[in-house]
């Protein structure tokens, strides 16, 4: 696990612990919940990055078509 992701999970788990009134014995549960949340955020970011890359490629194709005259009627 990369250090930045682990730190994000640690911080989120701590926040969950505080939000729940600092209960004892729930550290593993809080860690797992935080890891799922952070993982979901990572997946969303990855999906957005892929969508952005695909849109960028499409824009480049349209621009190339216009430059070459293929986009004219």
C-alpha positions as CSV (number, residue, x, y, z in Angstrom):
1,X,0.0,0.0,0.0
2,X,1.5,3.4,-0.9
3,X,2.2,5.7,2.0
4,X,-0.1,8.5,0.9
5,X,-3.1,6.1,0.6
6,X,-2.3,4.6,4.0
7,X,-2.1,8.0,5.5
8,X,-5.5,9.0,4.0
9,X,-7.0,5.8,5.4
10,X,-5.5,6.5,8.8
11,X,-6.9,10.0,8.9
12,X,-10.4,8.8,7.7
13,X,-10.5,6.0,10.2
14,X,-9.6,8.4,13.0
15,X,-12.4,10.8,11.8
16,X,-14.9,7.8,11.8
17,X,-13.7,6.9,15.3
18,X,-14.3,10.5,16.6
19,X,-17.6,10.8,14.8
20,X,-18.8,7.6,16.5
21,X,-17.9,9.0,20.0
22,X,-14.4,7.3,20.3
23,X,-15.6,3.8,21.0
24,X,-13.1,1.2,22.1
25,X,-12.4,-2.0,20.2
26,X,-13.7,-0.8,16.8
27,X,-10.4,0.2,15.2
28,X,-10.4,-2.7,12.7
29,X,-13.9,-1.9,11.6
30,X,-13.1,1.8,11.3
31,X,-9.9,1.0,9.3
32,X,-11.9,-1.3,6.9
33,X,-14.6,1.3,6.4
34,X,-12.1,4.0,5.7
35,X,-10.2,1.7,3.3
36,X,-13.4,1.0,1.4
37,X,-14.3,4.7,1.2
38,X,-10.8,5.7,0.1
39,X,-10.8,2.9,-2.5
40,X,-14.2,4.1,-3.8
41,X,-12.7,7.6,-4.1
42,X,-9.7,6.2,-6.0
43,X,-12.0,4.3,-8.4
44,X,-14.0,7.4,-9.0
45,X,-10.9,9.4,-9.7
46,X,-9.6,6.7,-12.1
47,X,-12.9,6.6,-14.0
48,X,-12.8,10.4,-14.3
49,X,-9.3,10.3,-15.5
50,X,-10.1,7.7,-18.1
51,X,-13.1,9.6,-19.3
52,X,-11.1,12.8,-19.5
53,X,-8.4,11.1,-21.6
54,X,-11.0,9.6,-23.9
55,X,-12.6,13.0,-24.4
56,X,-9.2,14.6,-25.0
57,X,-8.4,12.0,-27.7
58,X,-11.8,12.6,-29.4
59,X,-11.2,16.3,-29.4
60,X,-7.8,15.8,-31.0
61,X,-9.4,13.6,-33.7
62,X,-12.0,16.3,-34.5
63,X,-9.3,19.0,-34.6
64,X,-7.2,16.9,-37.0
65,X,-10.2,16.3,-39.2
66,X,-11.0,20.0,-39.4
67,X,-7.3,20.8,-40.2
68,X,-7.3,18.3,-43.0
69,X,-10.6,19.5,-44.5
70,X,-12.5,16.3,-43.6
71,X,-14.8,18.2,-41.3
72,X,-16.0,20.5,-44.0
73,X,-19.3,19.9,-45.9
